Amino acid sequence: MRRRLVAAMAALSTAACAGGANPGAAPAPAARLPGIVSTEELARWQQERPVSVIDVRTDVFTYLKDHLPGAVFLHTETLRASRGGIPTRLLDPGSYRGLFGGLGLAFDRPVVIYSAGETRNIDATFLAWILAGFGHPEVYVLDGGYFKWQLEQRPLVRHYPRVSETTFPDVPFRPEQAGLDEVRAAMREASTLLVDARSPEQYAGDAGAQMRRGHIPGAVSHYWQGDLEREGFGYVWKPVERLRREYRAQGITPDRDIIAYCNSATEASHVYFTLRYLLGYPRVRIYVGSWTEWAEREELPVERGAGQGSGPAP
């Protein structure tokens, strides 16, 4: 099946994400890079073995109406908070461990995350990136999300799962991220490429909620939804080779150090997921502060206009 990318990615190392265990801690299973799972495969997995399923649709009332069997609800905004006055920053590792333990997550079973579909796929990839930062050995995003599952008339339930709390492993949290200083340096380094995952209108400076509009100088515009295509009535990731061609056509190649950003790291997580996990690019990070931080710092430069859709030559 052309969408089965997990097996192809399983051999890749995740040392940069996982880190090592604390002294005295039980060794974690060997981690693999996160990937996508089809609705067919998830349905089969649920018949064969325990699977942790997380519903990250933005409205809890959609979860109350119905959800996938065994799914627990998590609002993505519980994964971040203001820090130093700047909104949408990551939490400390202990907060994540407590949150994930309450969801019943453990390292001995796969985690499958789903959102509504193409409109909020970014919430699923954002959580997958955070779990990968802890070195969780099996993390997947449901390709096509809730809508594809529903359209295929697969089982939906209203009962909440009876999930036992777990002690999430006390391992280092090392997400692949970049800070403000690293992004400023990236504008001067030919080997590093900034990728803006927002809509073309926001990139050009024609839309946006922040106090300044536009993009970071030199950044390439690659709208995250461009990585998806319609299949039936839903949206799924494009085939790997097509994704590879489209990214390469923009100069987004695996020999570059890539920093993805958006408004608040969620859209960037989708581009990151595609490049790092599906295409196997070795050096991809997310600028967590993203445009929310950059636009507020009036001393930082801003560009407007649609640009050429490709960054500086390596």
PANU-572493 format. One line per 8 residues: number of its first residue (from 1); their letters; for each residue z, y, x of C-alpha. Coordinates in pm, 1 decimal. Each point is the difference from the previous one (the first is absolute). Example, Ala and Ser with C-alpha at 12.3 -4.5 7.8 and 13.67 -1.06 7.14 Angstrom:
! residues 2
1	AS	780.0/-450.0/1230.0; -66.0/344.0/137.0
This chain:
! residues 314
1	MRRRLVAA	0.0/0.0/0.0; -107.6/331.5/143.7; 324.6/167.0/-99.0; 219.8/-242.6/182.8; 97.7/201.0/299.3; 348.8/-133.5/53.6; -101.7/-309.8/189.1; -222.2/200.8/229.8
9	MAALSTAA	279.9/244.3/75.3; 278.9/-253.3/43.1; -59.3/-46.0/371.3; 40.4/369.2/79.4; 327.1/112.9/156.6; 236.9/241.9/-171.2; 227.9/68.2/291.2; -46.5/374.6/-33.5
17	CAGGANPG	127.8/-10.9/-358.6; 258.8/-272.3/15.0; 208.5/72.4/305.4; 264.6/-245.7/116.7; 305.9/-129.8/-179.5; 343.9/138.5/75.9; 218.4/-206.5/235.2; 163.8/-279.2/-196.6
25	AAPAPAAR	-235.8/30.2/-296.2; -189.2/-304.1/-120.0; -356.8/3.6/132.6; -253.4/118.3/-257.2; -305.2/-211.7/-81.7; -315.0/88.9/189.2; -155.2/298.2/-177.3; -362.6/47.5/-89.0
33	LPGIVSTE	-173.6/317.7/-99.1; 16.7/79.8/-372.4; -313.3/-63.3/-202.3; -134.2/-26.5/-352.0; 33.4/-285.2/-245.8; -225.7/-65.7/-297.3; 124.5/-44.9/-353.4; -113.0/-363.3/12.6
41	ELARWQQE	202.6/-69.4/310.9; 313.2/172.6/-125.8; -12.6/-202.2/-321.9; -22.6/-317.8/206.5; 278.3/105.7/237.9; 235.3/62.1/-290.7; -50.4/-360.1/-106.1; 55.3/-137.6/349.3
49	RPVSVIDV	285.5/194.8/162.8; 242.1/291.5/-36.1; -171.6/339.0/27.2; 160.3/345.0/-16.8; -217.3/221.7/-219.3; 52.7/377.3/-10.3; -142.3/231.0/-266.7; -45.1/352.9/141.4
57	RTDVFTYL	-176.7/160.9/-295.4; 120.3/357.5/-29.1; 140.2/-13.8/-353.5; 290.0/-236.6/-70.2; -101.6/-9.3/-367.9; -324.3/-173.2/93.4; 217.1/-266.4/163.7; 215.2/-27.2/-312.5
65	KDHLPGAV	-311.3/-47.5/-211.7; -106.2/-297.6/209.3; -32.9/-114.0/360.3; -98.9/-297.5/210.4; 232.0/-301.7/-23.5; 290.8/30.6/242.4; -76.1/360.5/94.6; 280.1/247.3/72.5
73	FLHTETLR	-58.1/373.1/-41.1; 16.7/251.9/284.0; -86.8/367.1/-30.8; -171.4/109.5/319.7; 192.9/327.0/14.5; 317.4/-198.3/73.3; -159.8/-78.4/337.4; 21.4/358.5/127.2
81	ASRGGIPT	202.5/319.2/-25.9; 33.9/347.5/148.1; 120.6/15.9/357.6; 56.8/322.3/187.9; -128.7/183.5/-305.7; -339.2/-172.6/18.1; -78.1/-217.8/-304.9; -139.2/-354.4/-4.9
89	RLLDPGSY	153.1/-118.2/328.4; 91.9/-361.3/71.8; 350.9/-128.5/-67.1; 226.7/-140.3/268.1; -29.4/-375.4/67.7; 335.1/-81.1/-162.2; -110.1/155.9/-328.1; -313.8/-210.7/-2.3
97	RGLFGGLG	195.6/-316.4/76.2; 232.8/63.7/-292.1; -290.2/77.7/-231.7; -200.8/-307.0/100.2; 305.5/-223.5/-21.1; 53.4/118.2/-357.1; -357.6/-101.1/-78.4; 72.1/-348.0/131.7
105	LAFDRPVV	-240.5/24.0/293.5; 40.8/-240.2/289.2; -199.7/-111.1/301.3; -37.1/-358.6/-122.6; -239.0/74.8/-285.6; -314.9/210.3/-39.8; 9.5/342.2/-162.0; -288.1/101.3/-227.5
113	IYSAGETR	-20.7/365.5/-105.9; -212.5/131.6/-282.6; -75.0/337.4/-152.8; -202.3/94.7/-305.8; -327.9/-34.3/185.1; -231.7/243.6/169.9; 185.0/312.4/-112.9; 329.8/-83.4/170.0
121	NIDATFLA	-89.8/-267.3/252.5; 155.4/238.7/251.8; 351.9/-82.6/-122.3; -49.3/-368.7/77.3; -140.7/63.6/348.2; 282.9/244.6/76.3; 265.7/-263.0/-73.2; -197.2/-260.4/197.0
129	WILAGFGH	-0.5/235.8/302.0; 377.6/44.8/-21.7; 66.5/-374.1/-28.1; -229.7/-59.6/296.7; 215.1/249.8/189.8; 284.8/-248.7/-31.5; -224.7/-285.7/111.0; 2.9/-183.5/-331.8
137	PEVYVLDG	-208.2/-313.3/67.0; -200.7/-10.9/-324.9; -95.5/314.2/-191.5; -297.6/25.7/-233.8; -152.8/253.7/-236.8; -149.5/-139.3/-320.6; -371.5/78.6/12.8; -91.3/172.4/-325.6
145	GYFKWQLE	361.9/44.1/-102.9; 141.3/-22.4/-350.7; -325.4/94.9/-172.7; -197.7/-285.8/151.6; 276.7/-246.9/-83.2; 12.2/128.1/-357.8; -377.3/3.6/-47.8; -14.3/-362.3/110.2
153	QRPLVRHY	249.4/-77.0/-279.7; 256.9/-141.3/236.7; 364.1/-32.1/-112.4; 202.6/317.4/-55.4; 366.3/8.8/-97.9; 264.3/246.5/-119.3; 310.8/-185.0/118.7; 156.2/116.4/325.6
161	PRVSETTF	23.5/-260.3/275.3; 346.3/-124.0/91.3; -8.0/91.4/367.4; 289.1/-68.7/235.1; 78.1/268.8/254.7; -63.6/-88.7/362.2; 113.2/128.9/336.0; -315.9/152.9/140.2
169	PDVPFRPE	-21.8/-83.3/372.9; 157.5/249.1/239.5; -307.9/42.1/218.2; -139.2/322.0/151.0; -212.4/225.3/-217.3; -309.8/100.5/195.9; -274.5/125.3/-229.7; -319.5/109.6/169.9
177	QAGLDEVR	32.8/373.5/-50.9; -74.6/328.5/172.3; 201.1/320.6/7.6; -104.8/362.8/-10.5; -16.1/39.8/379.0; -222.9/-305.6/31.5; -237.1/135.5/-262.8; -18.5/337.3/176.5
185	AAMREAST	-82.5/-179.2/323.4; -263.6/-209.0/-178.0; -207.6/312.0/-67.1; -47.8/35.0/377.4; -61.2/-365.3/87.0; -349.1/-144.2/-36.0; 139.6/-353.8/-15.9; 205.9/76.0/-312.9
193	LLVDARSP	-151.1/49.2/-342.9; 167.0/153.4/-304.9; -109.6/-145.3/-335.2; 66.8/190.7/-323.0; 36.4/-245.1/-290.1; 13.8/261.5/-277.1; -275.9/82.3/-244.8; -298.9/199.5/130.4
201	EQYAGDAG	111.4/297.6/-212.4; 338.6/14.5/169.2; -152.1/-51.0/343.0; -238.5/291.4/-59.3; 282.0/223.7/-118.4; -116.9/25.1/-360.6; 309.6/-171.2/-143.0; 357.6/-81.9/91.7
209	AQMRRGHI	360.2/84.1/-90.5; 119.5/104.2/346.1; 39.9/363.5/106.8; -319.0/-24.1/211.5; -315.9/-194.6/-73.5; -245.6/-168.8/233.2; 37.3/-262.0/270.7; 122.7/-47.3/355.5
217	PGAVSHYW	-269.7/124.7/239.7; -228.0/-279.3/122.2; 110.3/-253.1/-261.5; -252.3/-235.6/-158.5; -10.5/-16.4/-378.6; 20.0/-358.3/-127.1; 116.8/-16.0/-361.3; 216.4/-308.2/-47.0
225	QGDLEREG	-162.8/-97.9/-331.3; -329.9/-39.7/185.5; 129.6/-332.7/133.5; -5.9/-149.4/-348.9; -282.4/-117.9/-224.1; -26.0/-100.3/-362.8; 18.7/-370.5/-76.3; -31.1/-67.0/-370.9
233	FGYVWKPV	224.7/259.0/-163.1; 230.6/46.2/297.2; -11.4/112.1/360.9; 47.7/-211.1/311.8; -47.9/56.0/372.0; -357.1/0.1/124.2; -110.1/-290.3/222.2; 125.6/27.7/356.6
241	ERLRREYR	-338.7/44.3/164.3; -93.6/278.5/-238.5; 328.5/176.8/70.4; -58.8/-40.8/372.0; -346.9/154.3/-21.5; 115.7/293.9/-207.2; 288.4/86.7/230.3; -216.3/-34.7/310.1
249	AQGITPDR	-261.3/230.3/-154.3; 266.2/272.2/-2.2; 101.4/-60.2/359.8; 321.3/-174.2/-109.1; -21.9/-282.8/250.3; 255.6/-248.3/137.6; -7.9/150.2/349.9; 163.2/319.5/-129.5
257	DIIAYCNS	368.6/79.0/-47.2; 2.9/77.5/-371.7; 252.8/208.0/-190.5; -44.8/2.7/-377.6; 151.9/267.2/-221.6; -17.8/124.4/-358.0; 245.8/202.3/-207.6; 305.1/-219.8/35.1
265	ATEASHVY	-96.4/-322.7/186.0; -85.1/-215.4/-303.7; -376.4/58.8/-1.2; 1.6/-28.0/378.2; 169.1/-338.9/-34.9; -306.9/-129.6/-184.6; -235.3/101.4/281.9; 253.3/-135.5/249.8
273	FTLRYLLG	17.0/-330.0/-191.7; -377.3/-34.1/3.1; -41.9/84.7/367.7; 303.8/-172.7/147.4; 41.2/-304.1/-222.8; -343.3/-76.2/-144.8; -224.1/112.3/286.9; 246.2/-72.1/280.7
281	YPRVRIYV	-12.6/340.3/171.5; 263.9/-13.3/275.8; 127.5/361.1/8.3; 56.0/158.6/-338.7; 295.5/214.9/-104.7; 103.4/209.9/-298.8; 104.1/363.2/28.2; 292.0/-20.0/-242.3
289	GSWTEWAE	48.2/377.6/-33.7; -370.8/28.3/-84.5; -144.4/309.5/-165.8; 332.2/69.1/-175.3; 156.7/78.9/337.0; -306.1/145.7/173.3; -98.1/251.1/-268.7; 349.8/148.1/-16.6
297	REELPVER	7.8/73.9/374.1; -192.1/325.7/-1.2; -41.6/1.5/377.9; -211.8/-318.2/-17.8; -379.5/34.9/-29.7; -189.5/-91.8/-315.7; -370.1/-58.4/-57.0; -185.5/30.8/-329.0
305	GAGQGSGP	-337.5/-130.0/-107.0; -156.9/-339.9/-55.6; -92.1/-52.9/365.3; -235.6/-273.3/114.9; 214.1/-297.2/-91.0; 34.7/-116.0/359.0; 231.5/93.3/279.8; -60.5/92.6/363.2
313	AP	-188.1/-250.0/209.8; 217.7/-232.2/213.0
